[in-house]
Amino acid sequence: MPNFLDSYRAQPPQPLTQLGMVGESPALNETLELAHKAARSDANILLCGESGTGKELAAQAIHINSPRAAHPFVAVDCASLPESLLEAELFGHEKGAFTGAIGKKPGLMESAHRGTLFLDEVGEMPISLQAKMLRALQEKEHRRVGGTQTIQFDLRVLAATSRDLHERVREGKFRRDLLFRINVIPIRLPPLREREGEQEPYEKAEPHPPHGILNANAAHLFRGMKHHPSQH
């Protein structure tokens, strides 16, 4: 049986500008070719790279070039919230589920229905919450915190990490089965030092990334990035 990733690499190359990203180095061009092909699939993608390599921008570009582009792109930083709040953000909660829950709130998985859920720094997700996330992704349904009603959803997961998740698995800090679930197509974003010919000063780049995210690596990766109109 052919490898899923190899089958995508074997597809005819497409213009990189369709991703809204440009690059000059062989390392970056290879990444962009794979990202473009992967965008057209519905497979979960794991974006790996050091901080500042533009992982969230890559996720946004993949989303807007995917069949789900007309639907929400919902992002959450797994490293910035304690476990209880991260659980409530992802799964939502019912009124009175915990102190301060004065009303029910849909979770991000509901908000991303038919679209894309971006899990930034997924390697920082607490191990106990990983089990609940795995079950939800397998069954395509979940319950809000404090709730009994099963809520179904349809979404694609794009995850990002600056860590070696295989090492986290060996350390017992990340579930092997969850890694298998989110790592269908791995894409590595090379740091600027590996991009021969792209070392010109940051000030020369003129990207316009969303959310004001801008640094030297992202500037070179997404110079000229533009949003394509969604297809309804």
C-alpha positions as CSV (number, residue, x, y, z in Angstrom):
1,M,0.0,0.0,0.0
2,P,1.6,3.4,-1.0
3,N,2.5,5.8,1.7
4,F,-0.1,8.6,2.1
5,L,2.5,11.3,2.2
6,D,4.5,9.9,-0.8
7,S,1.3,10.0,-2.9
8,Y,1.0,13.7,-2.3
9,R,4.6,14.3,-3.1
10,A,4.1,12.4,-6.4
11,Q,1.3,14.8,-7.6
12,P,2.3,17.3,-10.3
13,P,3.7,20.6,-8.9
14,Q,1.4,23.6,-8.7
15,P,2.3,27.3,-8.7
16,L,3.4,28.3,-5.3
17,T,1.7,31.7,-5.6
18,Q,-1.6,29.8,-5.2
19,L,-0.7,29.4,-1.6
20,G,-0.1,33.1,-1.2
21,M,3.5,32.3,-0.2
22,V,6.7,32.8,-2.1
23,G,10.2,31.5,-1.5
24,E,13.6,31.3,-3.2
25,S,15.6,28.5,-1.5
26,P,15.3,24.8,-2.4
27,A,14.4,24.0,1.2
28,L,11.5,26.4,1.3
29,N,10.3,25.6,-2.2
30,E,10.0,21.9,-1.2
31,T,8.0,22.9,1.8
32,L,5.7,25.1,-0.1
33,E,5.1,22.5,-2.8
34,L,4.1,20.0,-0.2
35,A,1.9,22.5,1.6
36,H,0.1,23.4,-1.6
37,K,-0.7,19.8,-2.4
38,A,-1.7,19.1,1.2
39,A,-4.0,22.1,1.3
40,R,-6.3,20.4,-1.3
41,S,-6.7,17.3,0.8
42,D,-8.8,17.0,4.0
43,A,-6.0,15.2,6.0
44,N,-4.8,16.5,9.3
45,I,-1.5,18.3,9.1
46,L,1.3,18.8,11.7
47,L,3.5,21.9,11.1
48,C,6.9,21.6,12.7
49,G,9.4,24.3,13.1
50,E,11.3,26.6,15.5
51,S,9.5,29.6,16.9
52,G,9.3,32.4,14.3
53,T,9.2,30.2,11.2
54,G,5.6,31.2,10.4
55,K,3.6,28.1,11.5
56,E,0.3,29.9,12.1
57,L,0.6,31.8,8.8
58,A,1.2,28.6,7.0
59,A,-1.9,27.1,8.7
60,Q,-3.9,30.1,7.5
61,A,-2.6,29.8,4.0
62,I,-3.4,26.1,3.9
63,H,-6.9,26.8,5.1
64,I,-7.7,29.5,2.6
65,N,-6.5,27.2,-0.2
66,S,-8.5,24.2,1.0
67,P,-12.0,23.0,0.3
68,R,-13.0,24.3,3.8
69,A,-12.0,27.9,2.9
70,A,-15.6,29.2,3.1
71,H,-15.8,28.1,6.7
72,P,-14.2,29.2,9.9
73,F,-10.5,29.1,10.8
74,V,-10.3,28.8,14.6
75,A,-7.0,29.0,16.5
76,V,-6.1,28.2,20.0
77,D,-2.7,28.4,21.7
78,C,-2.3,25.3,23.8
79,A,0.6,26.7,25.7
80,S,-1.1,29.9,27.0
81,L,-4.0,28.4,29.0
82,P,-4.1,26.2,32.1
83,E,-5.7,22.8,31.6
84,S,-9.2,23.6,32.9
85,L,-9.5,26.8,30.8
86,L,-8.1,25.0,27.7
87,E,-10.7,22.3,28.1
88,A,-13.5,24.8,28.4
89,E,-12.2,26.7,25.4
90,L,-12.0,23.6,23.2
91,F,-15.2,21.8,24.3
92,G,-17.3,24.7,25.6
93,H,-19.3,24.6,28.9
94,E,-22.8,24.7,30.2
95,K,-24.1,27.2,32.7
96,G,-22.9,26.5,36.2
97,A,-20.3,24.0,35.0
98,F,-17.7,25.8,37.2
99,T,-17.3,29.0,39.2
100,G,-17.8,31.9,36.8
101,A,-19.7,29.9,34.2
102,I,-22.7,32.3,34.2
103,G,-24.0,31.0,30.9
104,K,-23.4,28.2,28.4
105,K,-20.6,28.8,25.8
106,P,-20.0,26.8,22.6
107,G,-16.4,25.5,22.4
108,L,-13.9,26.1,19.6
109,M,-14.5,22.7,18.2
110,E,-18.2,23.7,17.6
111,S,-17.1,27.1,16.2
112,A,-14.8,25.4,13.7
113,H,-17.6,23.1,12.4
114,R,-17.0,22.5,8.6
115,G,-13.8,24.5,8.9
116,T,-10.3,24.2,10.4
117,L,-9.2,24.0,14.0
118,F,-5.6,25.2,14.5
119,L,-3.9,23.8,17.6
120,D,-0.8,25.9,18.1
121,E,1.9,24.4,20.3
122,V,0.0,21.2,20.6
123,G,2.9,19.6,22.4
124,E,2.0,21.6,25.4
125,M,-1.5,20.2,25.8
126,P,-1.7,18.4,29.2
127,I,-1.6,14.6,28.8
128,S,-5.0,14.2,30.6
129,L,-6.7,16.5,28.1
130,Q,-5.0,14.7,25.2
131,A,-7.2,11.6,25.9
132,K,-10.4,13.6,25.6
133,M,-9.2,15.3,22.5
134,L,-8.3,12.0,20.9
135,R,-11.7,10.5,21.6
136,A,-13.4,13.6,20.2
137,L,-11.4,13.5,17.0
138,Q,-12.0,9.8,16.6
139,E,-15.7,9.9,17.2
140,K,-16.3,13.4,15.7
141,E,-18.4,14.3,18.7
142,H,-17.9,15.7,22.2
143,R,-19.8,17.0,25.3
144,R,-19.4,20.5,26.7
145,V,-17.9,20.7,30.2
146,G,-20.8,20.1,32.6
147,G,-23.1,18.9,29.8
148,T,-24.7,15.6,28.8
149,Q,-25.7,16.4,25.2
150,T,-23.5,14.9,22.5
151,I,-22.4,17.5,20.0
152,Q,-21.2,16.4,16.6
153,F,-18.7,18.3,14.5
154,D,-16.9,18.1,11.2
155,L,-13.5,19.8,11.1
156,R,-9.9,19.5,9.9
157,V,-7.1,19.7,12.4
158,L,-4.0,21.7,11.6
159,A,-1.5,21.5,14.5
160,A,1.8,23.2,15.1
161,T,4.7,22.5,17.4
162,S,8.2,23.7,18.1
163,R,9.0,20.6,20.0
164,D,10.0,17.1,18.9
165,L,6.7,15.3,19.6
166,H,8.3,11.8,19.1
167,E,10.6,12.7,21.9
168,R,7.6,13.9,24.0
169,V,6.0,10.5,23.3
170,R,9.1,8.7,24.6
171,E,9.1,10.9,27.7
172,G,5.4,10.0,28.4
173,K,4.3,13.6,27.8
174,F,2.4,13.1,24.6
175,R,0.1,10.3,23.5
176,R,1.4,8.2,20.6
177,D,-2.2,7.6,19.3
178,L,-2.9,11.4,19.3
179,L,0.3,12.0,17.4
180,F,-0.7,9.4,14.9
181,R,-4.1,11.1,14.5
182,I,-2.8,14.7,13.9
183,N,0.4,13.8,12.0
184,V,-1.1,12.4,8.8
185,I,0.9,14.9,6.7
186,P,4.0,16.3,8.5
187,I,5.4,19.6,7.1
188,R,8.6,21.1,8.4
189,L,9.1,24.8,8.1
190,P,12.8,25.5,7.8
191,P,14.4,28.4,9.8
192,L,15.8,31.3,7.9
193,R,19.4,30.2,8.4
194,E,18.6,27.1,6.2
195,R,17.2,29.2,3.4
196,E,20.2,29.9,1.1
197,G,19.7,33.1,-0.8
198,E,17.0,34.5,1.5
199,Q,19.3,36.3,4.0
200,E,18.5,39.8,2.9
201,P,17.6,42.2,5.7
202,Y,14.2,41.9,7.3
203,E,13.3,45.5,6.4
204,K,13.3,44.7,2.7
205,A,10.4,42.3,3.1
206,E,6.9,43.7,2.8
207,P,4.5,41.0,4.0
208,H,1.1,41.8,5.4
209,P,0.3,38.9,7.6
210,P,-2.9,38.6,9.6
211,H,-3.1,39.3,13.3
212,G,0.1,41.5,13.1
213,I,2.4,38.5,13.3
214,L,5.7,39.6,11.8
215,N,9.3,38.5,12.2
216,A,12.3,37.8,10.0
217,N,11.4,34.2,9.3
218,A,7.7,34.8,8.6
219,A,8.5,37.9,6.6
220,H,10.6,35.9,4.1
221,L,8.2,32.9,4.1
222,F,5.0,35.0,3.5
223,R,6.3,38.0,1.5
224,G,3.4,39.0,-0.8
225,M,0.9,36.9,1.1
226,K,-2.6,37.6,-0.1
227,H,-6.0,36.2,0.9
228,H,-7.9,34.4,-1.8
229,P,-11.7,34.9,-1.9
230,S,-13.5,32.0,-0.4
231,Q,-15.5,29.7,-2.7
232,H,-19.1,29.2,-1.5
